[in-house]
Amino acid sequence: MAATLAHRQCRPDAPALAADALPGLLEQVAGWRIDNGYLVREFRFADYHRTIAFVNASAWISHAQDHHPDLEVAYARCSVRFITHSAGGLTENDFICAARHDALVA
């Protein structure tokens, strides 16, 4: 049985995905959407403390996977955007990290 996205590890050589592969992966990360070539989701929280706790956990995931999102942080929300610049588009790494971020709030 294949591991779920959240249990996979990012690969430094991950190739850009073909457009027809995106819908199947997008189904596995509810709440995420593709916007301007980025994989994007906005997370909402009760207060700033919880938002920053999420940001810190995001930083830990990013460091461990060596795959870093763009974050936009406000009082009670954090917008997360993934793309693999070195591959010139979305890779499985972006979906793996999206699934790991989902696990933070599950």
C-alpha positions in Angstrom: 0.0 0.0 0.0 1.4 3.4 -0.9 2.1 5.8 1.9 -0.2 8.8 2.3 1.3 12.1 1.1 1.8 13.2 4.7 4.0 10.2 5.4 6.2 10.6 2.3 9.6 12.4 2.3 10.4 15.2 -0.1 13.0 14.4 -2.8 15.6 17.0 -3.9 15.3 15.9 -7.5 11.5 15.9 -7.8 10.4 16.7 -11.3 7.6 19.2 -12.2 4.3 17.4 -12.5 2.3 17.2 -15.7 -1.0 19.1 -15.6 -3.0 15.9 -15.7 -1.4 14.7 -12.5 -2.6 17.7 -10.5 -6.3 17.0 -10.0 -5.6 13.6 -8.4 -3.1 15.1 -6.0 -5.3 18.1 -5.2 -8.0 15.7 -4.1 -5.7 14.4 -1.4 -5.2 17.9 0.1 -8.6 19.3 0.9 -8.8 23.1 1.1 -5.8 23.7 -1.1 -6.1 25.2 -4.6 -3.8 26.1 -7.4 -3.5 29.8 -8.0 -1.0 31.3 -10.5 1.0 28.1 -10.5 1.2 27.9 -6.7 -0.4 25.4 -4.3 -2.2 27.7 -1.9 -4.3 27.4 1.3 -5.3 29.9 4.0 -5.4 28.6 7.5 -7.5 30.5 10.1 -7.0 30.5 13.9 -8.6 31.8 17.0 -5.8 34.2 17.9 -2.3 35.3 17.2 -0.7 32.8 19.6 -2.2 29.9 17.7 -1.3 31.5 14.4 2.4 31.8 15.4 2.4 28.3 16.8 1.3 27.1 13.4 4.0 29.2 11.7 6.7 27.7 14.0 5.5 24.2 13.2 5.5 25.1 9.5 9.1 26.2 9.9 10.0 22.8 11.5 8.3 20.9 8.6 10.0 23.1 6.1 13.4 22.6 7.6 13.0 18.8 8.0 11.8 18.4 4.4 14.1 21.1 3.0 11.1 22.5 1.2 10.0 26.0 2.1 6.7 27.8 1.4 5.9 31.4 1.2 4.0 32.5 4.3 1.8 35.5 4.8 1.0 35.9 8.5 -1.7 38.0 10.1 -3.4 38.1 13.5 -5.6 35.1 13.1 -4.6 33.6 9.7 -1.7 32.3 7.7 -1.6 31.9 4.0 0.7 29.2 2.7 2.0 29.0 -0.9 4.1 26.2 -2.3 6.0 25.8 -5.6 9.2 24.1 -6.5 11.2 26.9 -8.1 14.1 24.5 -9.1 11.7 22.3 -11.0 9.9 25.2 -12.6 6.4 24.3 -11.2 4.6 22.1 -8.8 6.1 18.8 -7.8 5.0 16.0 -5.5 7.1 17.8 -2.8 4.6 20.6 -2.7 1.7 18.2 -2.1 3.7 16.3 0.5 4.3 19.5 2.5 0.7 20.6 2.0 -0.5 17.3 3.5 1.9 17.7 6.4 0.5 21.2 7.1 -3.0 19.8 7.0 -1.9 17.3 9.7 -0.9 20.2 11.9 -4.5 21.4 12.2 -6.3 18.0 12.0 
